Amino acid sequence: MSVNTTVSISGMHCGHCVSSVSEELQELEGVQDVAVELNKDGISVATITSASELDPEEISEAIAEAGYTVVGGAY
């Protein structure tokens, strides 16, 4: 069984942003896949597929490590 977690991210503008966020999220324990939809004019969205539910704080910290901010928490 897999769990999908979606987070909204502000401040992303390019493919490098997508790569940075994807790499940081892939390093979280249990993550199987990461898909990031870039929205240059607004809030981008990352969908994280994992073996079990992830800690929202760990997700926020990983995205902050990449230099961006989670908006509205994980769902």
Predicted model as a PDB file, atoms N, CA, C, CB and O in Angstrom, pLDDT in the B-factor column:
MODEL        1                                                                  
ATOM      1  N   MET A   1       0.829  -1.175   0.000  1.00 84.00           N  
ATOM      2  CA  MET A   1       0.000   0.000   0.000  1.00 84.00           C  
ATOM      3  C   MET A   1       0.878   1.244   0.000  1.00 84.00           C  
ATOM      4  CB  MET A   1      -0.946  -0.005   1.203  1.00 84.00           C  
ATOM      5  O   MET A   1       1.893   1.302   0.695  1.00 84.00           O  
ATOM      6  N   SER A   2       0.478   2.235  -0.784  1.00 94.00           N  
ATOM      7  CA  SER A   2       1.201   3.495  -0.848  1.00 94.00           C  
ATOM      8  C   SER A   2       0.311   4.631  -0.360  1.00 94.00           C  
ATOM      9  CB  SER A   2       1.693   3.769  -2.281  1.00 94.00           C  
ATOM     10  O   SER A   2      -0.915   4.564  -0.443  1.00 94.00           O  
ATOM     11  N   VAL A   3       0.951   5.663   0.146  1.00 96.00           N  
ATOM     12  CA  VAL A   3       0.252   6.846   0.634  1.00 96.00           C  
ATOM     13  C   VAL A   3       0.714   8.044  -0.189  1.00 96.00           C  
ATOM     14  CB  VAL A   3       0.515   7.074   2.162  1.00 96.00           C  
ATOM     15  O   VAL A   3       1.913   8.252  -0.369  1.00 96.00           O  
ATOM     16  N   ASN A   4      -0.237   8.829  -0.689  1.00 96.00           N  
ATOM     17  CA  ASN A   4       0.102  10.064  -1.399  1.00 96.00           C  
ATOM     18  C   ASN A   4      -0.111  11.257  -0.475  1.00 96.00           C  
ATOM     19  CB  ASN A   4      -0.750  10.214  -2.691  1.00 96.00           C  
ATOM     20  O   ASN A   4      -1.144  11.379   0.182  1.00 96.00           O  
ATOM     21  N   THR A   5       0.881  12.124  -0.441  1.00 96.00           N  
ATOM     22  CA  THR A   5       0.799  13.362   0.331  1.00 96.00           C  
ATOM     23  C   THR A   5       1.041  14.514  -0.630  1.00 96.00           C  
ATOM     24  CB  THR A   5       1.832  13.379   1.518  1.00 96.00           C  
ATOM     25  O   THR A   5       1.988  14.480  -1.417  1.00 96.00           O  
ATOM     26  N   THR A   6       0.198  15.525  -0.572  1.00 96.00           N  
ATOM     27  CA  THR A   6       0.326  16.679  -1.459  1.00 96.00           C  
ATOM     28  C   THR A   6       0.638  17.921  -0.635  1.00 96.00           C  
ATOM     29  CB  THR A   6      -0.965  16.885  -2.292  1.00 96.00           C  
ATOM     30  O   THR A   6       0.034  18.163   0.410  1.00 96.00           O  
ATOM     31  N   VAL A   7       1.595  18.701  -1.131  1.00 96.00           N  
ATOM     32  CA  VAL A   7       1.937  19.959  -0.464  1.00 96.00           C  
ATOM     33  C   VAL A   7       1.995  21.072  -1.498  1.00 96.00           C  
ATOM     34  CB  VAL A   7       3.291  19.843   0.293  1.00 96.00           C  
ATOM     35  O   VAL A   7       2.393  20.853  -2.642  1.00 96.00           O  
ATOM     36  N   SER A   8       1.598  22.252  -1.090  1.00 96.00           N  
ATOM     37  CA  SER A   8       1.696  23.447  -1.925  1.00 96.00           C  
ATOM     38  C   SER A   8       2.950  24.197  -1.517  1.00 96.00           C  
ATOM     39  CB  SER A   8       0.424  24.354  -1.789  1.00 96.00           C  
ATOM     40  O   SER A   8       3.261  24.312  -0.332  1.00 96.00           O  
ATOM     41  N   ILE A   9       3.675  24.710  -2.521  1.00 97.00           N  
ATOM     42  CA  ILE A   9       4.982  25.319  -2.274  1.00 97.00           C  
ATOM     43  C   ILE A   9       5.033  26.690  -2.951  1.00 97.00           C  
ATOM     44  CB  ILE A   9       6.133  24.402  -2.792  1.00 97.00           C  
ATOM     45  O   ILE A   9       4.648  26.828  -4.112  1.00 97.00           O  
ATOM     46  N   SER A  10       5.505  27.686  -2.230  1.00 95.00           N  
ATOM     47  CA  SER A  10       5.652  29.014  -2.827  1.00 95.00           C  
ATOM     48  C   SER A  10       7.106  29.282  -3.186  1.00 95.00           C  
ATOM     49  CB  SER A  10       5.134  30.098  -1.869  1.00 95.00           C  
ATOM     50  O   SER A  10       8.023  28.704  -2.602  1.00 95.00           O  
ATOM     51  N   GLY A  11       7.298  30.163  -4.150  1.00 93.00           N  
ATOM     52  CA  GLY A  11       8.624  30.646  -4.490  1.00 93.00           C  
ATOM     53  C   GLY A  11       9.354  29.903  -5.585  1.00 93.00           C  
ATOM     54  O   GLY A  11      10.489  30.257  -5.905  1.00 93.00           O  
ATOM     55  N   MET A  12       8.750  28.888  -6.172  1.00 94.00           N  
ATOM     56  CA  MET A  12       9.421  28.115  -7.217  1.00 94.00           C  
ATOM     57  C   MET A  12       9.203  28.795  -8.574  1.00 94.00           C  
ATOM     58  CB  MET A  12       8.895  26.645  -7.245  1.00 94.00           C  
ATOM     59  O   MET A  12       8.105  29.269  -8.869  1.00 94.00           O  
ATOM     60  N   HIS A  13      10.283  28.839  -9.414  1.00 93.00           N  
ATOM     61  CA  HIS A  13      10.181  29.555 -10.683  1.00 93.00           C  
ATOM     62  C   HIS A  13      10.727  28.811 -11.893  1.00 93.00           C  
ATOM     63  CB  HIS A  13      10.882  30.839 -10.565  1.00 93.00           C  
ATOM     64  O   HIS A  13      10.496  29.241 -13.023  1.00 93.00           O  
ATOM     65  N   CYS A  14      11.454  27.696 -11.690  1.00 94.00           N  
ATOM     66  CA  CYS A  14      12.139  27.089 -12.840  1.00 94.00           C  
ATOM     67  C   CYS A  14      12.388  25.594 -12.599  1.00 94.00           C  
ATOM     68  CB  CYS A  14      13.481  27.816 -13.115  1.00 94.00           C  
ATOM     69  O   CYS A  14      12.055  25.040 -11.551  1.00 94.00           O  
ATOM     70  N   GLY A  15      12.978  24.980 -13.600  1.00 95.00           N  
ATOM     71  CA  GLY A  15      13.288  23.566 -13.511  1.00 95.00           C  
ATOM     72  C   GLY A  15      14.285  23.250 -12.414  1.00 95.00           C  
ATOM     73  O   GLY A  15      14.231  22.177 -11.814  1.00 95.00           O  
ATOM     74  N   HIS A  16      15.194  24.175 -12.147  1.00 96.00           N  
ATOM     75  CA  HIS A  16      16.156  23.968 -11.054  1.00 96.00           C  
ATOM     76  C   HIS A  16      15.419  23.891  -9.715  1.00 96.00           C  
ATOM     77  CB  HIS A  16      17.214  25.111 -11.026  1.00 96.00           C  
ATOM     78  O   HIS A  16      15.780  23.091  -8.852  1.00 96.00           O  
ATOM     79  N   CYS A  17      14.402  24.712  -9.544  1.00 95.00           N  
ATOM     80  CA  CYS A  17      13.591  24.680  -8.317  1.00 95.00           C  
ATOM     81  C   CYS A  17      12.941  23.305  -8.162  1.00 95.00           C  
ATOM     82  CB  CYS A  17      12.501  25.798  -8.341  1.00 95.00           C  
ATOM     83  O   CYS A  17      12.946  22.722  -7.078  1.00 95.00           O  
ATOM     84  N   VAL A  18      12.385  22.799  -9.257  1.00 96.00           N  
ATOM     85  CA  VAL A  18      11.730  21.489  -9.244  1.00 96.00           C  
ATOM     86  C   VAL A  18      12.731  20.412  -8.857  1.00 96.00           C  
ATOM     87  CB  VAL A  18      11.105  21.171 -10.621  1.00 96.00           C  
ATOM     88  O   VAL A  18      12.431  19.549  -8.031  1.00 96.00           O  
ATOM     89  N   SER A  19      13.922  20.459  -9.451  1.00 97.00           N  
ATOM     90  CA  SER A  19      14.950  19.462  -9.152  1.00 97.00           C  
ATOM     91  C   SER A  19      15.376  19.521  -7.688  1.00 97.00           C  
ATOM     92  CB  SER A  19      16.165  19.667 -10.056  1.00 97.00           C  
ATOM     93  O   SER A  19      15.525  18.487  -7.037  1.00 97.00           O  
ATOM     94  N   SER A  20      15.569  20.726  -7.179  1.00 97.00           N  
ATOM     95  CA  SER A  20      16.009  20.877  -5.788  1.00 97.00           C  
ATOM     96  C   SER A  20      14.984  20.309  -4.805  1.00 97.00           C  
ATOM     97  CB  SER A  20      16.267  22.353  -5.475  1.00 97.00           C  
ATOM     98  O   SER A  20      15.334  19.583  -3.875  1.00 97.00           O  
ATOM     99  N   VAL A  21      13.722  20.650  -5.025  1.00 97.00           N  
ATOM    100  CA  VAL A  21      12.658  20.162  -4.140  1.00 97.00           C  
ATOM    101  C   VAL A  21      12.525  18.641  -4.266  1.00 97.00           C  
ATOM    102  CB  VAL A  21      11.306  20.855  -4.475  1.00 97.00           C  
ATOM    103  O   VAL A  21      12.402  17.942  -3.261  1.00 97.00           O  
ATOM    104  N   SER A  22      12.550  18.136  -5.488  1.00 98.00           N  
ATOM    105  CA  SER A  22      12.421  16.688  -5.709  1.00 98.00           C  
ATOM    106  C   SER A  22      13.541  15.923  -5.018  1.00 98.00           C  
ATOM    107  CB  SER A  22      12.425  16.372  -7.211  1.00 98.00           C  
ATOM    108  O   SER A  22      13.295  14.904  -4.372  1.00 98.00           O  
ATOM    109  N   GLU A  23      14.761  16.410  -5.152  1.00 98.00           N  
ATOM    110  CA  GLU A  23      15.909  15.727  -4.537  1.00 98.00           C  
ATOM    111  C   GLU A  23      15.791  15.698  -3.018  1.00 98.00           C  
ATOM    112  CB  GLU A  23      17.220  16.413  -4.943  1.00 98.00           C  
ATOM    113  O   GLU A  23      16.056  14.669  -2.396  1.00 98.00           O  
ATOM    114  N   GLU A  24      15.397  16.815  -2.414  1.00 97.00           N  
ATOM    115  CA  GLU A  24      15.266  16.849  -0.949  1.00 97.00           C  
ATOM    116  C   GLU A  24      14.162  15.908  -0.468  1.00 97.00           C  
ATOM    117  CB  GLU A  24      14.976  18.283  -0.470  1.00 97.00           C  
ATOM    118  O   GLU A  24      14.326  15.214   0.535  1.00 97.00           O  
ATOM    119  N   LEU A  25      13.033  15.888  -1.190  1.00 98.00           N  
ATOM    120  CA  LEU A  25      11.923  15.020  -0.772  1.00 98.00           C  
ATOM    121  C   LEU A  25      12.265  13.543  -0.971  1.00 98.00           C  
ATOM    122  CB  LEU A  25      10.647  15.372  -1.556  1.00 98.00           C  
ATOM    123  O   LEU A  25      11.851  12.697  -0.178  1.00 98.00           O  
ATOM    124  N   GLN A  26      13.016  13.232  -2.022  1.00 97.00           N  
ATOM    125  CA  GLN A  26      13.410  11.835  -2.267  1.00 97.00           C  
ATOM    126  C   GLN A  26      14.274  11.280  -1.141  1.00 97.00           C  
ATOM    127  CB  GLN A  26      14.163  11.725  -3.591  1.00 97.00           C  
ATOM    128  O   GLN A  26      14.319  10.067  -0.935  1.00 97.00           O  
ATOM    129  N   GLU A  27      14.954  12.152  -0.418  1.00 97.00           N  
ATOM    130  CA  GLU A  27      15.825  11.707   0.666  1.00 97.00           C  
ATOM    131  C   GLU A  27      15.065  11.320   1.934  1.00 97.00           C  
ATOM    132  CB  GLU A  27      16.815  12.788   0.989  1.00 97.00           C  
ATOM    133  O   GLU A  27      15.640  10.703   2.830  1.00 97.00           O  
ATOM    134  N   LEU A  28      13.783  11.673   2.021  1.00 97.00           N  
ATOM    135  CA  LEU A  28      12.998  11.292   3.205  1.00 97.00           C  
ATOM    136  C   LEU A  28      12.790   9.783   3.224  1.00 97.00           C  
ATOM    137  CB  LEU A  28      11.627  12.027   3.224  1.00 97.00           C  
ATOM    138  O   LEU A  28      12.582   9.160   2.183  1.00 97.00           O  
ATOM    139  N   GLU A  29      12.849   9.207   4.418  1.00 95.00           N  
ATOM    140  CA  GLU A  29      12.701   7.767   4.567  1.00 95.00           C  
ATOM    141  C   GLU A  29      11.318   7.298   4.115  1.00 95.00           C  
ATOM    142  CB  GLU A  29      12.945   7.362   6.017  1.00 95.00           C  
ATOM    143  O   GLU A  29      10.299   7.853   4.525  1.00 95.00           O  
ATOM    144  N   GLY A  30      11.297   6.279   3.273  1.00 95.00           N  
ATOM    145  CA  GLY A  30      10.048   5.673   2.831  1.00 95.00           C  
ATOM    146  C   GLY A  30       9.471   6.259   1.552  1.00 95.00           C  
ATOM    147  O   GLY A  30       8.476   5.752   1.035  1.00 95.00           O  
ATOM    148  N   VAL A  31      10.091   7.337   1.026  1.00 97.00           N  
ATOM    149  CA  VAL A  31       9.562   7.961  -0.182  1.00 97.00           C  
ATOM    150  C   VAL A  31       9.847   7.085  -1.396  1.00 97.00           C  
ATOM    151  CB  VAL A  31      10.165   9.365  -0.378  1.00 97.00           C  
ATOM    152  O   VAL A  31      10.976   6.650  -1.623  1.00 97.00           O  
ATOM    153  N   GLN A  32       8.787   6.838  -2.171  1.00 97.00           N  
ATOM    154  CA  GLN A  32       8.896   6.003  -3.362  1.00 97.00           C  
ATOM    155  C   GLN A  32       8.943   6.830  -4.644  1.00 97.00           C  
ATOM    156  CB  GLN A  32       7.735   5.032  -3.421  1.00 97.00           C  
ATOM    157  O   GLN A  32       9.604   6.449  -5.611  1.00 97.00           O  
ATOM    158  N   ASP A  33       8.234   7.972  -4.649  1.00 97.00           N  
ATOM    159  CA  ASP A  33       8.182   8.797  -5.848  1.00 97.00           C  
ATOM    160  C   ASP A  33       7.802  10.227  -5.463  1.00 97.00           C  
ATOM    161  CB  ASP A  33       7.173   8.214  -6.877  1.00 97.00           C  
ATOM    162  O   ASP A  33       7.105  10.457  -4.475  1.00 97.00           O  
ATOM    163  N   VAL A  34       8.276  11.177  -6.264  1.00 98.00           N  
ATOM    164  CA  VAL A  34       7.934  12.591  -6.067  1.00 98.00           C  
ATOM    165  C   VAL A  34       7.578  13.177  -7.425  1.00 98.00           C  
ATOM    166  CB  VAL A  34       9.119  13.390  -5.398  1.00 98.00           C  
ATOM    167  O   VAL A  34       8.327  13.018  -8.389  1.00 98.00           O  
ATOM    168  N   ALA A  35       6.441  13.851  -7.505  1.00 98.00           N  
ATOM    169  CA  ALA A  35       6.041  14.561  -8.728  1.00 98.00           C  
ATOM    170  C   ALA A  35       5.785  16.013  -8.351  1.00 98.00           C  
ATOM    171  CB  ALA A  35       4.763  13.910  -9.393  1.00 98.00           C  
ATOM    172  O   ALA A  35       5.001  16.299  -7.446  1.00 98.00           O  
ATOM    173  N   VAL A  36       6.452  16.932  -9.052  1.00 97.00           N  
ATOM    174  CA  VAL A  36       6.298  18.354  -8.751  1.00 97.00           C  
ATOM    175  C   VAL A  36       5.738  19.054  -9.980  1.00 97.00           C  
ATOM    176  CB  VAL A  36       7.654  18.992  -8.317  1.00 97.00           C  
ATOM    177  O   VAL A  36       6.295  18.960 -11.074  1.00 97.00           O  
ATOM    178  N   GLU A  37       4.623  19.761  -9.782  1.00 96.00           N  
ATOM    179  CA  GLU A  37       4.018  20.569 -10.847  1.00 96.00           C  
ATOM    180  C   GLU A  37       4.402  22.019 -10.605  1.00 96.00           C  
ATOM    181  CB  GLU A  37       2.454  20.397 -10.890  1.00 96.00           C  
ATOM    182  O   GLU A  37       4.003  22.620  -9.607  1.00 96.00           O  
ATOM    183  N   LEU A  38       5.179  22.575 -11.526  1.00 96.00           N  
ATOM    184  CA  LEU A  38       5.640  23.946 -11.404  1.00 96.00           C  
ATOM    185  C   LEU A  38       4.575  24.912 -11.894  1.00 96.00           C  
ATOM    186  CB  LEU A  38       6.939  24.147 -12.181  1.00 96.00           C  
ATOM    187  O   LEU A  38       4.005  24.733 -12.971  1.00 96.00           O  
ATOM    188  N   ASN A  39       4.313  25.930 -11.097  1.00 93.00           N  
ATOM    189  CA  ASN A  39       3.433  27.016 -11.486  1.00 93.00           C  
ATOM    190  C   ASN A  39       4.218  28.297 -11.283  1.00 93.00           C  
ATOM    191  CB  ASN A  39       2.091  27.015 -10.663  1.00 93.00           C  
ATOM    192  O   ASN A  39       4.312  28.799 -10.163  1.00 93.00           O  
ATOM    193  N   LYS A  40       4.784  28.830 -12.357  1.00 84.00           N  
ATOM    194  CA  LYS A  40       5.669  29.992 -12.265  1.00 84.00           C  
ATOM    195  C   LYS A  40       4.972  31.237 -11.740  1.00 84.00           C  
ATOM    196  CB  LYS A  40       6.259  30.287 -13.611  1.00 84.00           C  
ATOM    197  O   LYS A  40       5.630  32.137 -11.217  1.00 84.00           O  
ATOM    198  N   ASP A  41       3.655  31.301 -11.870  1.00 84.00           N  
ATOM    199  CA  ASP A  41       2.907  32.486 -11.461  1.00 84.00           C  
ATOM    200  C   ASP A  41       2.215  32.336 -10.107  1.00 84.00           C  
ATOM    201  CB  ASP A  41       1.885  32.814 -12.505  1.00 84.00           C  
ATOM    202  O   ASP A  41       1.506  33.244  -9.675  1.00 84.00           O  
ATOM    203  N   GLY A  42       2.406  31.226  -9.448  1.00 88.00           N  
ATOM    204  CA  GLY A  42       1.695  31.039  -8.196  1.00 88.00           C  
ATOM    205  C   GLY A  42       2.276  29.927  -7.365  1.00 88.00           C  
ATOM    206  O   GLY A  42       3.493  29.789  -7.244  1.00 88.00           O  
ATOM    207  N   ILE A  43       1.405  29.145  -6.802  1.00 95.00           N  
ATOM    208  CA  ILE A  43       1.790  28.084  -5.896  1.00 95.00           C  
ATOM    209  C   ILE A  43       2.017  26.779  -6.675  1.00 95.00           C  
ATOM    210  CB  ILE A  43       0.716  27.892  -4.808  1.00 95.00           C  
ATOM    211  O   ILE A  43       1.125  26.317  -7.386  1.00 95.00           O  
ATOM    212  N   SER A  44       3.183  26.202  -6.541  1.00 96.00           N  
ATOM    213  CA  SER A  44       3.489  24.911  -7.154  1.00 96.00           C  
ATOM    214  C   SER A  44       3.020  23.800  -6.217  1.00 96.00           C  
ATOM    215  CB  SER A  44       5.018  24.779  -7.459  1.00 96.00           C  
ATOM    216  O   SER A  44       2.784  24.035  -5.032  1.00 96.00           O  
ATOM    217  N   VAL A  45       2.887  22.580  -6.760  1.00 96.00           N  
ATOM    218  CA  VAL A  45       2.357  21.463  -5.979  1.00 96.00           C  
ATOM    219  C   VAL A  45       3.297  20.265  -6.109  1.00 96.00           C  
ATOM    220  CB  VAL A  45       0.917  21.089  -6.448  1.00 96.00           C  
ATOM    221  O   VAL A  45       3.733  19.921  -7.208  1.00 96.00           O  
ATOM    222  N   ALA A  46       3.601  19.635  -4.973  1.00 97.00           N  
ATOM    223  CA  ALA A  46       4.396  18.406  -4.970  1.00 97.00           C  
ATOM    224  C   ALA A  46       3.524  17.281  -4.423  1.00 97.00           C  
ATOM    225  CB  ALA A  46       5.709  18.570  -4.117  1.00 97.00           C  
ATOM    226  O   ALA A  46       2.876  17.428  -3.387  1.00 97.00           O  
ATOM    227  N   THR A  47       3.519  16.161  -5.134  1.00 97.00           N  
ATOM    228  CA  THR A  47       2.838  14.959  -4.660  1.00 97.00           C  
ATOM    229  C   THR A  47       3.904  13.922  -4.338  1.00 97.00           C  
ATOM    230  CB  THR A  47       1.815  14.415  -5.723  1.00 97.00           C  
ATOM    231  O   THR A  47       4.721  13.563  -5.186  1.00 97.00           O  
ATOM    232  N   ILE A  48       3.878  13.450  -3.101  1.00 97.00           N  
ATOM    233  CA  ILE A  48       4.886  12.525  -2.602  1.00 97.00           C  
ATOM    234  C   ILE A  48       4.217  11.184  -2.360  1.00 97.00           C  
ATOM    235  CB  ILE A  48       5.561  13.061  -1.302  1.00 97.00           C  
ATOM    236  O   ILE A  48       3.238  11.101  -1.618  1.00 97.00           O  
ATOM    237  N   THR A  49       4.736  10.135  -2.980  1.00 98.00           N  
ATOM    238  CA  THR A  49       4.234   8.789  -2.753  1.00 98.00           C  
ATOM    239  C   THR A  49       5.215   8.071  -1.837  1.00 98.00           C  
ATOM    240  CB  THR A  49       4.043   8.016  -4.099  1.00 98.00           C  
ATOM    241  O   THR A  49       6.420   8.036  -2.088  1.00 98.00           O  
ATOM    242  N   SER A  50       4.665   7.496  -0.765  1.00 97.00           N  
ATOM    243  CA  SER A  50       5.532   6.851   0.221  1.00 97.00           C  
ATOM    244  C   SER A  50       4.911   5.544   0.695  1.00 97.00           C  
ATOM    245  CB  SER A  50       5.788   7.786   1.418  1.00 97.00           C  
ATOM    246  O   SER A  50       3.729   5.280   0.475  1.00 97.00           O  
ATOM    247  N   ALA A  51       5.732   4.738   1.349  1.00 94.00           N  
ATOM    248  CA  ALA A  51       5.278   3.442   1.849  1.00 94.00           C  
ATOM    249  C   ALA A  51       4.348   3.604   3.047  1.00 94.00           C  
ATOM    250  CB  ALA A  51       6.473   2.572   2.230  1.00 94.00           C  
ATOM    251  O   ALA A  51       3.493   2.753   3.293  1.00 94.00           O  
ATOM    252  N   SER A  52       4.516   4.696   3.790  1.00 93.00           N  
ATOM    253  CA  SER A  52       3.663   4.974   4.941  1.00 93.00           C  
ATOM    254  C   SER A  52       3.499   6.488   5.062  1.00 93.00           C  
ATOM    255  CB  SER A  52       4.263   4.364   6.256  1.00 93.00           C  
ATOM    256  O   SER A  52       4.154   7.252   4.354  1.00 93.00           O  
ATOM    257  N   GLU A  53       2.624   6.905   5.958  1.00 93.00           N  
ATOM    258  CA  GLU A  53       2.355   8.335   6.124  1.00 93.00           C  
ATOM    259  C   GLU A  53       3.616   9.066   6.575  1.00 93.00           C  
ATOM    260  CB  GLU A  53       1.216   8.559   7.140  1.00 93.00           C  
ATOM    261  O   GLU A  53       4.326   8.597   7.465  1.00 93.00           O  
ATOM    262  N   LEU A  54       3.890  10.205   5.966  1.00 94.00           N  
ATOM    263  CA  LEU A  54       5.072  10.997   6.299  1.00 94.00           C  
ATOM    264  C   LEU A  54       4.735  12.049   7.345  1.00 94.00           C  
ATOM    265  CB  LEU A  54       5.646  11.665   5.042  1.00 94.00           C  
ATOM    266  O   LEU A  54       3.588  12.480   7.467  1.00 94.00           O  
ATOM    267  N   ASP A  55       5.744  12.454   8.093  1.00 94.00           N  
ATOM    268  CA  ASP A  55       5.598  13.516   9.087  1.00 94.00           C  
ATOM    269  C   ASP A  55       5.572  14.863   8.358  1.00 94.00           C  
ATOM    270  CB  ASP A  55       6.761  13.467  10.145  1.00 94.00           C  
ATOM    271  O   ASP A  55       6.544  15.212   7.688  1.00 94.00           O  
ATOM    272  N   PRO A  56       4.482  15.625   8.473  1.00 93.00           N  
ATOM    273  CA  PRO A  56       4.396  16.920   7.782  1.00 93.00           C  
ATOM    274  C   PRO A  56       5.552  17.863   8.129  1.00 93.00           C  
ATOM    275  CB  PRO A  56       3.080  17.595   8.121  1.00 93.00           C  
ATOM    276  O   PRO A  56       5.986  18.652   7.291  1.00 93.00           O  
ATOM    277  N   GLU A  57       6.043  17.777   9.357  1.00 94.00           N  
ATOM    278  CA  GLU A  57       7.174  18.626   9.762  1.00 94.00           C  
ATOM    279  C   GLU A  57       8.432  18.260   8.969  1.00 94.00           C  
ATOM    280  CB  GLU A  57       7.442  18.488  11.284  1.00 94.00           C  
ATOM    281  O   GLU A  57       9.193  19.139   8.563  1.00 94.00           O  
ATOM    282  N   GLU A  58       8.647  16.956   8.751  1.00 96.00           N  
ATOM    283  CA  GLU A  58       9.812  16.521   7.970  1.00 96.00           C  
ATOM    284  C   GLU A  58       9.698  16.991   6.522  1.00 96.00           C  
ATOM    285  CB  GLU A  58       9.954  14.986   8.018  1.00 96.00           C  
ATOM    286  O   GLU A  58      10.693  17.377   5.908  1.00 96.00           O  
ATOM    287  N   ILE A  59       8.488  16.958   5.983  1.00 96.00           N  
ATOM    288  CA  ILE A  59       8.274  17.434   4.610  1.00 96.00           C  
ATOM    289  C   ILE A  59       8.599  18.926   4.530  1.00 96.00           C  
ATOM    290  CB  ILE A  59       6.805  17.168   4.150  1.00 96.00           C  
ATOM    291  O   ILE A  59       9.315  19.361   3.628  1.00 96.00           O  
ATOM    292  N   SER A  60       8.075  19.705   5.471  1.00 95.00           N  
ATOM    293  CA  SER A  60       8.328  21.152   5.483  1.00 95.00           C  
ATOM    294  C   SER A  60       9.816  21.446   5.615  1.00 95.00           C  
ATOM    295  CB  SER A  60       7.559  21.825   6.630  1.00 95.00           C  
ATOM    296  O   SER A  60      10.337  22.347   4.957  1.00 95.00           O  
ATOM    297  N   GLU A  61      10.501  20.681   6.468  1.00 96.00           N  
ATOM    298  CA  GLU A  61      11.935  20.894   6.652  1.00 96.00           C  
ATOM    299  C   GLU A  61      12.712  20.566   5.380  1.00 96.00           C  
ATOM    300  CB  GLU A  61      12.452  20.046   7.815  1.00 96.00           C  
ATOM    301  O   GLU A  61      13.658  21.274   5.035  1.00 96.00           O  
ATOM    302  N   ALA A  62      12.325  19.503   4.680  1.00 97.00           N  
ATOM    303  CA  ALA A  62      13.007  19.129   3.436  1.00 97.00           C  
ATOM    304  C   ALA A  62      12.831  20.210   2.380  1.00 97.00           C  
ATOM    305  CB  ALA A  62      12.476  17.785   2.910  1.00 97.00           C  
ATOM    306  O   ALA A  62      13.773  20.551   1.666  1.00 97.00           O  
ATOM    307  N   ILE A  63      11.631  20.741   2.286  1.00 96.00           N  
ATOM    308  CA  ILE A  63      11.366  21.792   1.301  1.00 96.00           C  
ATOM    309  C   ILE A  63      12.094  23.072   1.692  1.00 96.00           C  
ATOM    310  CB  ILE A  63       9.849  22.055   1.174  1.00 96.00           C  
ATOM    311  O   ILE A  63      12.601  23.782   0.823  1.00 96.00           O  
ATOM    312  N   ALA A  64      12.153  23.375   2.977  1.00 96.00           N  
ATOM    313  CA  ALA A  64      12.916  24.539   3.440  1.00 96.00           C  
ATOM    314  C   ALA A  64      14.396  24.360   3.134  1.00 96.00           C  
ATOM    315  CB  ALA A  64      12.709  24.761   4.952  1.00 96.00           C  
ATOM    316  O   ALA A  64      15.082  25.321   2.786  1.00 96.00           O  
ATOM    317  N   GLU A  65      14.887  23.135   3.262  1.00 96.00           N  
ATOM    318  CA  GLU A  65      16.298  22.852   2.947  1.00 96.00           C  
ATOM    319  C   GLU A  65      16.595  23.173   1.481  1.00 96.00           C  
ATOM    320  CB  GLU A  65      16.638  21.366   3.248  1.00 96.00           C  
ATOM    321  O   GLU A  65      17.704  23.586   1.143  1.00 96.00           O  
ATOM    322  N   ALA A  66      15.604  22.981   0.619  1.00 96.00           N  
ATOM    323  CA  ALA A  66      15.754  23.304  -0.804  1.00 96.00           C  
ATOM    324  C   ALA A  66      15.606  24.804  -1.055  1.00 96.00           C  
ATOM    325  CB  ALA A  66      14.723  22.533  -1.637  1.00 96.00           C  
ATOM    326  O   ALA A  66      15.898  25.278  -2.153  1.00 96.00           O  
ATOM    327  N   GLY A  67      15.153  25.557  -0.043  1.00 96.00           N  
ATOM    328  CA  GLY A  67      15.044  27.002  -0.166  1.00 96.00           C  
ATOM    329  C   GLY A  67      13.640  27.518  -0.420  1.00 96.00           C  
ATOM    330  O   GLY A  67      13.472  28.654  -0.864  1.00 96.00           O  
ATOM    331  N   TYR A  68      12.619  26.698  -0.145  1.00 95.00           N  
ATOM    332  CA  TYR A  68      11.242  27.102  -0.441  1.00 95.00           C  
ATOM    333  C   TYR A  68      10.365  26.895   0.791  1.00 95.00           C  
ATOM    334  CB  TYR A  68      10.680  26.304  -1.647  1.00 95.00           C  
ATOM    335  O   TYR A  68      10.816  26.370   1.809  1.00 95.00           O  
ATOM    336  N   THR A  69       9.099  27.318   0.681  1.00 94.00           N  
ATOM    337  CA  THR A  69       8.195  27.297   1.826  1.00 94.00           C  
ATOM    338  C   THR A  69       6.917  26.542   1.493  1.00 94.00           C  
ATOM    339  CB  THR A  69       7.864  28.722   2.274  1.00 94.00           C  
ATOM    340  O   THR A  69       6.324  26.749   0.435  1.00 94.00           O  
ATOM    341  N   VAL A  70       6.491  25.660   2.404  1.00 95.00           N  
ATOM    342  CA  VAL A  70       5.205  24.979   2.264  1.00 95.00           C  
ATOM    343  C   VAL A  70       4.113  25.966   2.634  1.00 95.00           C  
ATOM    344  CB  VAL A  70       5.131  23.691   3.157  1.00 95.00           C  
ATOM    345  O   VAL A  70       4.237  26.705   3.611  1.00 95.00           O  
ATOM    346  N   VAL A  71       3.041  25.974   1.847  1.00 92.00           N  
ATOM    347  CA  VAL A  71       1.910  26.858   2.088  1.00 92.00           C  
ATOM    348  C   VAL A  71       0.712  25.995   2.472  1.00 92.00           C  
ATOM    349  CB  VAL A  71       1.596  27.741   0.831  1.00 92.00           C  
ATOM    350  O   VAL A  71       0.292  25.139   1.693  1.00 92.00           O  
ATOM    351  N   GLY A  72       0.166  26.209   3.650  1.00 82.00           N  
ATOM    352  CA  GLY A  72      -1.058  25.537   4.048  1.00 82.00           C  
ATOM    353  C   GLY A  72      -0.916  24.120   4.543  1.00 82.00           C  
ATOM    354  O   GLY A  72      -1.936  23.466   4.763  1.00 82.00           O  
ATOM    355  N   GLY A  73       0.278  23.602   4.732  1.00 71.00           N  
ATOM    356  CA  GLY A  73       0.468  22.265   5.283  1.00 71.00           C  
ATOM    357  C   GLY A  73       0.371  21.155   4.253  1.00 71.00           C  
ATOM    358  O   GLY A  73       0.204  21.408   3.060  1.00 71.00           O  
ATOM    359  N   ALA A  74       0.476  19.927   4.726  1.00 67.00           N  
ATOM    360  CA  ALA A  74       0.429  18.742   3.863  1.00 67.00           C  
ATOM    361  C   ALA A  74      -0.954  18.115   3.951  1.00 67.00           C  
ATOM    362  CB  ALA A  74       1.525  17.711   4.264  1.00 67.00           C  
ATOM    363  O   ALA A  74      -1.577  18.125   5.013  1.00 67.00           O  
ATOM    364  N   TYR A  75      -1.428  17.578   2.856  1.00 73.00           N  
ATOM    365  CA  TYR A  75      -2.715  16.894   2.850  1.00 73.00           C  
ATOM    366  C   TYR A  75      -2.685  15.741   1.876  1.00 73.00           C  
ATOM    367  CB  TYR A  75      -3.846  17.859   2.497  1.00 73.00           C  
ATOM    368  O   TYR A  75      -3.682  15.035   1.725  1.00 73.00           O  
TER     369      TYR A  75                                                      
ENDMDL                                                                          
END                                                                             
